[in-house]
């Protein structure tokens, strides 16, 4: 059986950390309050539509 490298997990984790650090610099930043507000707004719209046009 092949000898397993005990440091492989750390090296893989370090690679993922570098990947996500690089990704954060180019990604779009959205304020969490905007996301919550939009979710709340969509929920209100869905509730209003179901009250106006109820299923038969």
PDBQT receptor file of N, H, CA, C and O in Angstrom, charges set to zero:
ATOM      1  N   UNK A   1       0.841  -1.171   0.000  1.00  0.00    +0.000 N 
ATOM      2  CA  UNK A   1       0.000   0.000   0.000  1.00  0.00    +0.000 C 
ATOM      3  C   UNK A   1       0.896   1.248   0.000  1.00  0.00    +0.000 C 
ATOM      4  O   UNK A   1       1.989   1.236   0.566  1.00  0.00    +0.000 OA
ATOM      5  N   UNK A   2       0.427   2.301  -0.630  1.00  0.00    +0.000 N 
ATOM      6  H   UNK A   2      -0.461   2.311  -1.089  1.00  0.00    +0.000 HD
ATOM      7  CA  UNK A   2       1.217   3.525  -0.734  1.00  0.00    +0.000 C 
ATOM      8  C   UNK A   2       1.237   4.257   0.603  1.00  0.00    +0.000 C 
ATOM      9  O   UNK A   2       0.261   4.238   1.353  1.00  0.00    +0.000 OA
ATOM     10  N   UNK A   3       2.358   4.897   0.885  1.00  0.00    +0.000 N 
ATOM     11  H   UNK A   3       3.151   4.912   0.276  1.00  0.00    +0.000 HD
ATOM     12  CA  UNK A   3       2.496   5.663   2.114  1.00  0.00    +0.000 C 
ATOM     13  C   UNK A   3       1.692   6.964   1.982  1.00  0.00    +0.000 C 
ATOM     14  O   UNK A   3       1.820   7.681   0.990  1.00  0.00    +0.000 OA
ATOM     15  N   UNK A   4       0.861   7.262   2.993  1.00  0.00    +0.000 N 
ATOM     16  H   UNK A   4       0.757   6.680   3.799  1.00  0.00    +0.000 HD
ATOM     17  CA  UNK A   4       0.027   8.458   2.944  1.00  0.00    +0.000 C 
ATOM     18  C   UNK A   4       0.784   9.647   3.520  1.00  0.00    +0.000 C 
ATOM     19  O   UNK A   4       1.509   9.522   4.508  1.00  0.00    +0.000 OA
ATOM     20  N   UNK A   5       0.605  10.786   2.895  1.00  0.00    +0.000 N 
ATOM     21  H   UNK A   5       0.016  10.887   2.093  1.00  0.00    +0.000 HD
ATOM     22  CA  UNK A   5       1.244  12.012   3.353  1.00  0.00    +0.000 C 
ATOM     23  C   UNK A   5       0.335  12.673   4.377  1.00  0.00    +0.000 C 
ATOM     24  O   UNK A   5      -0.806  13.005   4.057  1.00  0.00    +0.000 OA
ATOM     25  N   UNK A   6       0.817  12.873   5.608  1.00  0.00    +0.000 N 
ATOM     26  H   UNK A   6       1.744  12.602   5.868  1.00  0.00    +0.000 HD
ATOM     27  CA  UNK A   6       0.000  13.454   6.678  1.00  0.00    +0.000 C 
ATOM     28  C   UNK A   6      -0.242  14.947   6.478  1.00  0.00    +0.000 C 
ATOM     29  O   UNK A   6      -1.192  15.482   7.051  1.00  0.00    +0.000 OA
ATOM     30  N   UNK A   7       0.572  15.634   5.696  1.00  0.00    +0.000 N 
ATOM     31  H   UNK A   7       1.343  15.199   5.231  1.00  0.00    +0.000 HD
ATOM     32  CA  UNK A   7       0.430  17.072   5.484  1.00  0.00    +0.000 C 
ATOM     33  C   UNK A   7      -0.460  17.411   4.301  1.00  0.00    +0.000 C 
ATOM     34  O   UNK A   7      -0.652  18.590   4.003  1.00  0.00    +0.000 OA
ATOM     35  N   UNK A   8      -1.007  16.421   3.620  1.00  0.00    +0.000 N 
ATOM     36  H   UNK A   8      -0.851  15.463   3.862  1.00  0.00    +0.000 HD
ATOM     37  CA  UNK A   8      -1.801  16.676   2.422  1.00  0.00    +0.000 C 
ATOM     38  C   UNK A   8      -3.050  17.504   2.746  1.00  0.00    +0.000 C 
ATOM     39  O   UNK A   8      -3.409  18.401   1.984  1.00  0.00    +0.000 OA
ATOM     40  N   UNK A   9      -3.705  17.214   3.854  1.00  0.00    +0.000 N 
ATOM     41  H   UNK A   9      -3.413  16.485   4.473  1.00  0.00    +0.000 HD
ATOM     42  CA  UNK A   9      -4.910  17.958   4.222  1.00  0.00    +0.000 C 
ATOM     43  C   UNK A   9      -4.631  19.426   4.439  1.00  0.00    +0.000 C 
ATOM     44  O   UNK A   9      -5.408  20.275   4.002  1.00  0.00    +0.000 OA
ATOM     45  N   UNK A  10      -3.542  19.739   5.104  1.00  0.00    +0.000 N 
ATOM     46  H   UNK A  10      -2.911  19.049   5.459  1.00  0.00    +0.000 HD
ATOM     47  CA  UNK A  10      -3.187  21.136   5.351  1.00  0.00    +0.000 C 
ATOM     48  C   UNK A  10      -2.882  21.858   4.045  1.00  0.00    +0.000 C 
ATOM     49  O   UNK A  10      -3.284  23.008   3.864  1.00  0.00    +0.000 OA
ATOM     50  N   UNK A  11      -2.181  21.202   3.141  1.00  0.00    +0.000 N 
ATOM     51  H   UNK A  11      -1.854  20.268   3.287  1.00  0.00    +0.000 HD
ATOM     52  CA  UNK A  11      -1.844  21.828   1.861  1.00  0.00    +0.000 C 
ATOM     53  C   UNK A  11      -3.099  22.073   1.037  1.00  0.00    +0.000 C 
ATOM     54  O   UNK A  11      -3.212  23.105   0.375  1.00  0.00    +0.000 OA
ATOM     55  N   UNK A  12      -4.036  21.145   1.071  1.00  0.00    +0.000 N 
ATOM     56  H   UNK A  12      -3.944  20.308   1.610  1.00  0.00    +0.000 HD
ATOM     57  CA  UNK A  12      -5.280  21.347   0.331  1.00  0.00    +0.000 C 
ATOM     58  C   UNK A  12      -6.082  22.492   0.932  1.00  0.00    +0.000 C 
ATOM     59  O   UNK A  12      -6.658  23.301   0.205  1.00  0.00    +0.000 OA
ATOM     60  N   UNK A  13      -6.120  22.561   2.256  1.00  0.00    +0.000 N 
ATOM     61  H   UNK A  13      -5.652  21.904   2.847  1.00  0.00    +0.000 HD
ATOM     62  CA  UNK A  13      -6.855  23.639   2.914  1.00  0.00    +0.000 C 
ATOM     63  C   UNK A  13      -6.219  24.990   2.600  1.00  0.00    +0.000 C 
ATOM     64  O   UNK A  13      -6.925  25.975   2.385  1.00  0.00    +0.000 OA
ATOM     65  N   UNK A  14      -4.901  25.039   2.572  1.00  0.00    +0.000 N 
ATOM     66  H   UNK A  14      -4.327  24.239   2.746  1.00  0.00    +0.000 HD
ATOM     67  CA  UNK A  14      -4.217  26.288   2.256  1.00  0.00    +0.000 C 
ATOM     68  C   UNK A  14      -4.537  26.723   0.830  1.00  0.00    +0.000 C 
ATOM     69  O   UNK A  14      -4.701  27.915   0.566  1.00  0.00    +0.000 OA
ATOM     70  N   UNK A  15      -4.626  25.771  -0.084  1.00  0.00    +0.000 N 
ATOM     71  H   UNK A  15      -4.493  24.804   0.130  1.00  0.00    +0.000 HD
ATOM     72  CA  UNK A  15      -4.982  26.098  -1.463  1.00  0.00    +0.000 C 
ATOM     73  C   UNK A  15      -6.383  26.652  -1.563  1.00  0.00    +0.000 C 
ATOM     74  O   UNK A  15      -6.626  27.593  -2.317  1.00  0.00    +0.000 OA
ATOM     75  N   UNK A  16      -7.319  26.076  -0.805  1.00  0.00    +0.000 N 
ATOM     76  H   UNK A  16      -7.122  25.311  -0.192  1.00  0.00    +0.000 HD
ATOM     77  CA  UNK A  16      -8.696  26.580  -0.812  1.00  0.00    +0.000 C 
ATOM     78  C   UNK A  16      -8.766  27.979  -0.222  1.00  0.00    +0.000 C 
ATOM     79  O   UNK A  16      -9.511  28.828  -0.710  1.00  0.00    +0.000 OA
ATOM     80  N   UNK A  17      -7.992  28.218   0.827  1.00  0.00    +0.000 N 
ATOM     81  H   UNK A  17      -7.387  27.528   1.224  1.00  0.00    +0.000 HD
ATOM     82  CA  UNK A  17      -7.992  29.549   1.437  1.00  0.00    +0.000 C 
ATOM     83  C   UNK A  17      -7.480  30.579   0.434  1.00  0.00    +0.000 C 
ATOM     84  O   UNK A  17      -8.050  31.663   0.313  1.00  0.00    +0.000 OA
ATOM     85  N   UNK A  18      -6.417  30.249  -0.279  1.00  0.00    +0.000 N 
ATOM     86  H   UNK A  18      -5.954  29.368  -0.180  1.00  0.00    +0.000 HD
ATOM     87  CA  UNK A  18      -5.895  31.180  -1.279  1.00  0.00    +0.000 C 
ATOM     88  C   UNK A  18      -6.915  31.412  -2.392  1.00  0.00    +0.000 C 
ATOM     89  O   UNK A  18      -7.060  32.534  -2.878  1.00  0.00    +0.000 OA
ATOM     90  N   UNK A  19      -7.624  30.352  -2.796  1.00  0.00    +0.000 N 
ATOM     91  H   UNK A  19      -7.506  29.441  -2.401  1.00  0.00    +0.000 HD
ATOM     92  CA  UNK A  19      -8.630  30.478  -3.860  1.00  0.00    +0.000 C 
ATOM     93  C   UNK A  19      -9.738  31.428  -3.414  1.00  0.00    +0.000 C 
ATOM     94  O   UNK A  19     -10.110  32.333  -4.161  1.00  0.00    +0.000 OA
ATOM     95  N   UNK A  20     -10.266  31.234  -2.213  1.00  0.00    +0.000 N 
ATOM     96  H   UNK A  20      -9.964  30.499  -1.607  1.00  0.00    +0.000 HD
ATOM     97  CA  UNK A  20     -11.370  32.069  -1.755  1.00  0.00    +0.000 C 
ATOM     98  C   UNK A  20     -10.920  33.492  -1.453  1.00  0.00    +0.000 C 
ATOM     99  O   UNK A  20     -11.707  34.424  -1.617  1.00  0.00    +0.000 OA
ATOM    100  N   UNK A  21      -9.682  33.688  -1.016  1.00  0.00    +0.000 N 
ATOM    101  H   UNK A  21      -9.043  32.931  -0.883  1.00  0.00    +0.000 HD
ATOM    102  CA  UNK A  21      -9.171  35.046  -0.818  1.00  0.00    +0.000 C 
ATOM    103  C   UNK A  21      -9.104  35.795  -2.144  1.00  0.00    +0.000 C 
ATOM    104  O   UNK A  21      -9.459  36.972  -2.211  1.00  0.00    +0.000 OA
ATOM    105  N   UNK A  22      -8.658  35.130  -3.181  1.00  0.00    +0.000 N 
ATOM    106  H   UNK A  22      -8.369  34.174  -3.126  1.00  0.00    +0.000 HD
ATOM    107  CA  UNK A  22      -8.580  35.757  -4.499  1.00  0.00    +0.000 C 
ATOM    108  C   UNK A  22      -9.978  36.017  -5.041  1.00  0.00    +0.000 C 
ATOM    109  O   UNK A  22     -10.205  37.020  -5.718  1.00  0.00    +0.000 OA
ATOM    110  N   UNK A  23     -10.903  35.136  -4.755  1.00  0.00    +0.000 N 
ATOM    111  H   UNK A  23     -10.720  34.321  -4.205  1.00  0.00    +0.000 HD
ATOM    112  CA  UNK A  23     -12.270  35.278  -5.245  1.00  0.00    +0.000 C 
ATOM    113  C   UNK A  23     -12.965  36.471  -4.593  1.00  0.00    +0.000 C 
ATOM    114  O   UNK A  23     -13.754  37.154  -5.246  1.00  0.00    +0.000 OA
ATOM    115  N   UNK A  24     -12.688  36.726  -3.333  1.00  0.00    +0.000 N 
ATOM    116  H   UNK A  24     -12.047  36.171  -2.803  1.00  0.00    +0.000 HD
ATOM    117  CA  UNK A  24     -13.345  37.821  -2.630  1.00  0.00    +0.000 C 
ATOM    118  C   UNK A  24     -12.995  39.185  -3.210  1.00  0.00    +0.000 C 
ATOM    119  O   UNK A  24     -13.812  40.104  -3.159  1.00  0.00    +0.000 OA
ATOM    120  N   UNK A  25     -11.808  39.327  -3.754  1.00  0.00    +0.000 N 
ATOM    121  H   UNK A  25     -11.145  38.580  -3.795  1.00  0.00    +0.000 HD
ATOM    122  CA  UNK A  25     -11.398  40.619  -4.284  1.00  0.00    +0.000 C 
ATOM    123  C   UNK A  25     -12.167  41.007  -5.539  1.00  0.00    +0.000 C 
ATOM    124  O   UNK A  25     -12.357  42.194  -5.804  1.00  0.00    +0.000 OA
ATOM    125  N   UNK A  26     -12.610  40.027  -6.312  1.00  0.00    +0.000 N 
ATOM    126  H   UNK A  26     -12.456  39.063  -6.097  1.00  0.00    +0.000 HD
ATOM    127  CA  UNK A  26     -13.280  40.317  -7.573  1.00  0.00    +0.000 C 
ATOM    128  C   UNK A  26     -14.796  40.148  -7.492  1.00  0.00    +0.000 C 
ATOM    129  O   UNK A  26     -15.498  40.463  -8.453  1.00  0.00    +0.000 OA
ATOM    130  N   UNK A  27     -15.309  39.662  -6.374  1.00  0.00    +0.000 N 
ATOM    131  H   UNK A  27     -14.739  39.406  -5.593  1.00  0.00    +0.000 HD
ATOM    132  CA  UNK A  27     -16.742  39.392  -6.291  1.00  0.00    +0.000 C 
ATOM    133  C   UNK A  27     -17.519  40.665  -5.966  1.00  0.00    +0.000 C 
ATOM    134  O   UNK A  27     -16.962  41.653  -5.487  1.00  0.00    +0.000 OA
ATOM    135  N   UNK A  28     -18.800  40.611  -6.237  1.00  0.00    +0.000 N 
ATOM    136  H   UNK A  28     -19.252  39.808  -6.627  1.00  0.00    +0.000 HD
ATOM    137  CA  UNK A  28     -19.694  41.738  -5.968  1.00  0.00    +0.000 C 
ATOM    138  C   UNK A  28     -20.034  41.735  -4.481  1.00  0.00    +0.000 C 
ATOM    139  O   UNK A  28     -20.350  40.689  -3.914  1.00  0.00    +0.000 OA
ATOM    140  N   UNK A  29     -19.969  42.886  -3.865  1.00  0.00    +0.000 N 
ATOM    141  H   UNK A  29     -19.712  43.735  -4.326  1.00  0.00    +0.000 HD
ATOM    142  CA  UNK A  29     -20.287  43.012  -2.442  1.00  0.00    +0.000 C 
ATOM    143  C   UNK A  29     -21.721  43.512  -2.310  1.00  0.00    +0.000 C 
ATOM    144  O   UNK A  29     -22.067  44.570  -2.836  1.00  0.00    +0.000 OA
ATOM    145  N   UNK A  30     -22.555  42.746  -1.605  1.00  0.00    +0.000 N 
ATOM    146  H   UNK A  30     -22.275  41.887  -1.178  1.00  0.00    +0.000 HD
ATOM    147  CA  UNK A  30     -23.945  43.131  -1.361  1.00  0.00    +0.000 C 
ATOM    148  C   UNK A  30     -24.152  43.201   0.144  1.00  0.00    +0.000 C 
ATOM    149  O   UNK A  30     -23.798  42.277   0.877  1.00  0.00    +0.000 OA
ATOM    150  N   UNK A  31     -24.721  44.293   0.588  1.00  0.00    +0.000 N 
ATOM    151  H   UNK A  31     -25.009  45.043  -0.007  1.00  0.00    +0.000 HD
ATOM    152  CA  UNK A  31     -24.990  44.473   2.010  1.00  0.00    +0.000 C 
ATOM    153  C   UNK A  31     -26.041  43.453   2.461  1.00  0.00    +0.000 C 
ATOM    154  O   UNK A  31     -27.062  43.294   1.791  1.00  0.00    +0.000 OA
ATOM    155  N   UNK A  32     -25.815  42.768   3.569  1.00  0.00    +0.000 N 
ATOM    156  H   UNK A  32     -24.986  42.897   4.113  1.00  0.00    +0.000 HD
ATOM    157  CA  UNK A  32     -26.784  41.767   4.041  1.00  0.00    +0.000 C 
ATOM    158  C   UNK A  32     -28.175  42.348   4.292  1.00  0.00    +0.000 C 
ATOM    159  O   UNK A  32     -29.173  41.639   4.165  1.00  0.00    +0.000 OA
ATOM    160  N   UNK A  33     -28.248  43.625   4.646  1.00  0.00    +0.000 N 
ATOM    161  H   UNK A  33     -27.437  44.201   4.749  1.00  0.00    +0.000 HD
ATOM    162  CA  UNK A  33     -29.561  44.244   4.858  1.00  0.00    +0.000 C 
ATOM    163  C   UNK A  33     -30.355  44.320   3.560  1.00  0.00    +0.000 C 
ATOM    164  O   UNK A  33     -31.581  44.214   3.579  1.00  0.00    +0.000 OA
ATOM    165  N   UNK A  34     -29.672  44.501   2.440  1.00  0.00    +0.000 N 
ATOM    166  H   UNK A  34     -28.676  44.586   2.425  1.00  0.00    +0.000 HD
ATOM    167  CA  UNK A  34     -30.351  44.535   1.141  1.00  0.00    +0.000 C 
ATOM    168  C   UNK A  34     -30.924  43.165   0.813  1.00  0.00    +0.000 C 
ATOM    169  O   UNK A  34     -32.048  43.058   0.324  1.00  0.00    +0.000 OA
ATOM    170  N   UNK A  35     -30.154  42.123   1.081  1.00  0.00    +0.000 N 
ATOM    171  H   UNK A  35     -29.241  42.210   1.478  1.00  0.00    +0.000 HD
ATOM    172  CA  UNK A  35     -30.622  40.753   0.818  1.00  0.00    +0.000 C 
ATOM    173  C   UNK A  35     -31.842  40.440   1.675  1.00  0.00    +0.000 C 
ATOM    174  O   UNK A  35     -32.826  39.888   1.183  1.00  0.00    +0.000 OA
ATOM    175  N   UNK A  36     -31.779  40.793   2.958  1.00  0.00    +0.000 N 
ATOM    176  H   UNK A  36     -30.980  41.242   3.358  1.00  0.00    +0.000 HD
ATOM    177  CA  UNK A  36     -32.923  40.548   3.847  1.00  0.00    +0.000 C 
ATOM    178  C   UNK A  36     -34.140  41.372   3.423  1.00  0.00    +0.000 C 
ATOM    179  O   UNK A  36     -35.269  40.883   3.453  1.00  0.00    +0.000 OA
ATOM    180  N   UNK A  37     -33.906  42.606   3.035  1.00  0.00    +0.000 N 
ATOM    181  H   UNK A  37     -32.989  43.004   3.011  1.00  0.00    +0.000 HD
ATOM    182  CA  UNK A  37     -35.008  43.455   2.586  1.00  0.00    +0.000 C 
ATOM    183  C   UNK A  37     -35.677  42.922   1.335  1.00  0.00    +0.000 C 
ATOM    184  O   UNK A  37     -36.902  42.951   1.214  1.00  0.00    +0.000 OA
ATOM    185  N   UNK A  38     -34.864  42.434   0.400  1.00  0.00    +0.000 N 
ATOM    186  H   UNK A  38     -33.869  42.411   0.498  1.00  0.00    +0.000 HD
ATOM    187  CA  UNK A  38     -35.425  41.873  -0.830  1.00  0.00    +0.000 C 
ATOM    188  C   UNK A  38     -36.214  40.593  -0.532  1.00  0.00    +0.000 C 
ATOM    189  O   UNK A  38     -37.280  40.372  -1.106  1.00  0.00    +0.000 OA
ATOM    190  N   UNK A  39     -35.691  39.754   0.363  1.00  0.00    +0.000 N 
ATOM    191  H   UNK A  39     -34.825  39.934   0.830  1.00  0.00    +0.000 HD
ATOM    192  CA  UNK A  39     -36.407  38.528   0.729  1.00  0.00    +0.000 C 
ATOM    193  C   UNK A  39     -37.733  38.871   1.404  1.00  0.00    +0.000 C 
ATOM    194  O   UNK A  39     -38.757  38.251   1.119  1.00  0.00    +0.000 OA
ATOM    195  N   UNK A  40     -37.712  39.844   2.283  1.00  0.00    +0.000 N 
ATOM    196  H   UNK A  40     -36.880  40.348   2.515  1.00  0.00    +0.000 HD
ATOM    197  CA  UNK A  40     -38.939  40.283   2.951  1.00  0.00    +0.000 C 
ATOM    198  C   UNK A  40     -39.930  40.857   1.945  1.00  0.00    +0.000 C 
ATOM    199  O   UNK A  40     -41.127  40.581   2.019  1.00  0.00    +0.000 OA
ATOM    200  N   UNK A  41     -39.432  41.653   1.010  1.00  0.00    +0.000 N 
ATOM    201  H   UNK A  41     -38.459  41.878   0.951  1.00  0.00    +0.000 HD
ATOM    202  CA  UNK A  41     -40.295  42.231  -0.023  1.00  0.00    +0.000 C 
ATOM    203  C   UNK A  41     -40.936  41.177  -0.911  1.00  0.00    +0.000 C 
ATOM    204  O   UNK A  41     -42.120  41.270  -1.233  1.00  0.00    +0.000 OA
ATOM    205  N   UNK A  42     -40.160  40.174  -1.309  1.00  0.00    +0.000 N 
ATOM    206  H   UNK A  42     -39.198  40.098  -1.048  1.00  0.00    +0.000 HD
ATOM    207  CA  UNK A  42     -40.715  39.091  -2.138  1.00  0.00    +0.000 C 
ATOM    208  C   UNK A  42     -41.766  38.316  -1.351  1.00  0.00    +0.000 C 
ATOM    209  O   UNK A  42     -42.801  37.940  -1.902  1.00  0.00    +0.000 OA
ATOM    210  N   UNK A  43     -41.509  38.075  -0.072  1.00  0.00    +0.000 N 
ATOM    211  H   UNK A  43     -40.669  38.381   0.376  1.00  0.00    +0.000 HD
ATOM    212  CA  UNK A  43     -42.488  37.355   0.754  1.00  0.00    +0.000 C 
ATOM    213  C   UNK A  43     -43.792  38.139   0.848  1.00  0.00    +0.000 C 
ATOM    214  O   UNK A  43     -44.871  37.553   0.763  1.00  0.00    +0.000 OA
ATOM    215  N   UNK A  44     -43.709  39.451   1.023  1.00  0.00    +0.000 N 
ATOM    216  H   UNK A  44     -42.832  39.927   1.092  1.00  0.00    +0.000 HD
ATOM    217  CA  UNK A  44     -44.917  40.290   1.092  1.00  0.00    +0.000 C 
ATOM    218  C   UNK A  44     -45.672  40.250  -0.224  1.00  0.00    +0.000 C 
ATOM    219  O   UNK A  44     -46.901  40.174  -0.234  1.00  0.00    +0.000 OA
ATOM    220  N   UNK A  45     -44.950  40.298  -1.330  1.00  0.00    +0.000 N 
ATOM    221  H   UNK A  45     -43.952  40.360  -1.322  1.00  0.00    +0.000 HD
ATOM    222  CA  UNK A  45     -45.595  40.247  -2.647  1.00  0.00    +0.000 C 
ATOM    223  C   UNK A  45     -46.306  38.915  -2.847  1.00  0.00    +0.000 C 
ATOM    224  O   UNK A  45     -47.436  38.885  -3.334  1.00  0.00    +0.000 OA
ATOM    225  N   UNK A  46     -45.658  37.812  -2.477  1.00  0.00    +0.000 N 
ATOM    226  H   UNK A  46     -44.740  37.836  -2.081  1.00  0.00    +0.000 HD
ATOM    227  CA  UNK A  46     -46.275  36.486  -2.628  1.00  0.00    +0.000 C 
ATOM    228  C   UNK A  46     -47.522  36.374  -1.761  1.00  0.00    +0.000 C 
ATOM    229  O   UNK A  46     -48.540  35.846  -2.209  1.00  0.00    +0.000 OA
ATOM    230  N   UNK A  47     -47.456  36.860  -0.534  1.00  0.00    +0.000 N 
ATOM    231  H   UNK A  47     -46.630  37.289  -0.170  1.00  0.00    +0.000 HD
ATOM    232  CA  UNK A  47     -48.625  36.814   0.351  1.00  0.00    +0.000 C 
ATOM    233  C   UNK A  47     -49.752  37.674  -0.214  1.00  0.00    +0.000 C 
ATOM    234  O   UNK A  47     -50.913  37.265  -0.184  1.00  0.00    +0.000 OA
ATOM    235  N   UNK A  48     -49.428  38.849  -0.724  1.00  0.00    +0.000 N 
ATOM    236  H   UNK A  48     -48.485  39.181  -0.749  1.00  0.00    +0.000 HD
ATOM    237  CA  UNK A  48     -50.455  39.729  -1.291  1.00  0.00    +0.000 C 
ATOM    238  C   UNK A  48     -51.115  39.083  -2.510  1.00  0.00    +0.000 C 
ATOM    239  O   UNK A  48     -52.333  39.165  -2.672  1.00  0.00    +0.000 OA
ATOM    240  N   UNK A  49     -50.328  38.448  -3.357  1.00  0.00    +0.000 N 
ATOM    241  H   UNK A  49     -49.339  38.381  -3.225  1.00  0.00    +0.000 HD
ATOM    242  CA  UNK A  49     -50.895  37.804  -4.550  1.00  0.00    +0.000 C 
ATOM    243  C   UNK A  49     -51.808  36.652  -4.157  1.00  0.00    +0.000 C 
ATOM    244  O   UNK A  49     -52.864  36.464  -4.761  1.00  0.00    +0.000 OA
ATOM    245  N   UNK A  50     -51.404  35.867  -3.136  1.00  0.00    +0.000 N 
ATOM    246  H   UNK A  50     -50.546  36.020  -2.646  1.00  0.00    +0.000 HD
ATOM    247  CA  UNK A  50     -52.267  34.749  -2.725  1.00  0.00    +0.000 C 
ATOM    248  C   UNK A  50     -53.548  35.249  -2.066  1.00  0.00    +0.000 C 
ATOM    249  O   UNK A  50     -54.573  34.570  -2.135  1.00  0.00    +0.000 OA
ATOM    250  N   UNK A  51     -53.517  36.418  -1.431  1.00  0.00    +0.000 N 
ATOM    251  H   UNK A  51     -52.685  36.969  -1.375  1.00  0.00    +0.000 HD
ATOM    252  CA  UNK A  51     -54.748  36.970  -0.857  1.00  0.00    +0.000 C 
ATOM    253  C   UNK A  51     -55.652  37.550  -1.929  1.00  0.00    +0.000 C 
ATOM    254  O   UNK A  51     -56.874  37.451  -1.826  1.00  0.00    +0.000 OA
ATOM    255  N   UNK A  52     -55.072  38.154  -2.956  1.00  0.00    +0.000 N 
ATOM    256  H   UNK A  52     -54.079  38.234  -3.040  1.00  0.00    +0.000 HD
ATOM    257  CA  UNK A  52     -55.859  38.762  -4.029  1.00  0.00    +0.000 C 
ATOM    258  C   UNK A  52     -56.432  37.696  -4.957  1.00  0.00    +0.000 C 
ATOM    259  O   UNK A  52     -57.593  37.771  -5.361  1.00  0.00    +0.000 OA
ATOM    260  N   UNK A  53     -55.612  36.705  -5.290  1.00  0.00    +0.000 N 
ATOM    261  H   UNK A  53     -54.670  36.643  -4.962  1.00  0.00    +0.000 HD
ATOM    262  CA  UNK A  53     -56.011  35.641  -6.214  1.00  0.00    +0.000 C 
ATOM    263  C   UNK A  53     -55.906  34.281  -5.510  1.00  0.00    +0.000 C 
ATOM    264  O   UNK A  53     -54.958  33.535  -5.757  1.00  0.00    +0.000 OA
ATOM    265  N   UNK A  54     -56.858  33.954  -4.646  1.00  0.00    +0.000 N 
ATOM    266  H   UNK A  54     -57.628  34.560  -4.446  1.00  0.00    +0.000 HD
ATOM    267  CA  UNK A  54     -56.775  32.690  -3.906  1.00  0.00    +0.000 C 
ATOM    268  C   UNK A  54     -56.963  31.485  -4.834  1.00  0.00    +0.000 C 
ATOM    269  O   UNK A  54     -57.648  31.572  -5.853  1.00  0.00    +0.000 OA
ATOM    270  N   UNK A  55     -56.345  30.361  -4.462  1.00  0.00    +0.000 N 
ATOM    271  H   UNK A  55     -55.789  30.290  -3.634  1.00  0.00    +0.000 HD
ATOM    272  CA  UNK A  55     -56.511  29.123  -5.220  1.00  0.00    +0.000 C 
ATOM    273  C   UNK A  55     -57.909  28.580  -4.961  1.00  0.00    +0.000 C 
ATOM    274  O   UNK A  55     -58.422  28.695  -3.848  1.00  0.00    +0.000 OA
ATOM    275  N   UNK A  56     -58.514  28.004  -5.956  1.00  0.00    +0.000 N 
ATOM    276  H   UNK A  56     -58.097  27.910  -6.860  1.00  0.00    +0.000 HD
ATOM    277  CA  UNK A  56     -59.894  27.527  -5.824  1.00  0.00    +0.000 C 
ATOM    278  C   UNK A  56     -59.960  26.193  -5.208  1.00  0.00    +0.000 C 
ATOM    279  O   UNK A  56     -61.050  25.651  -5.026  1.00  0.00    +0.000 OA
TER     280      UNK A  56
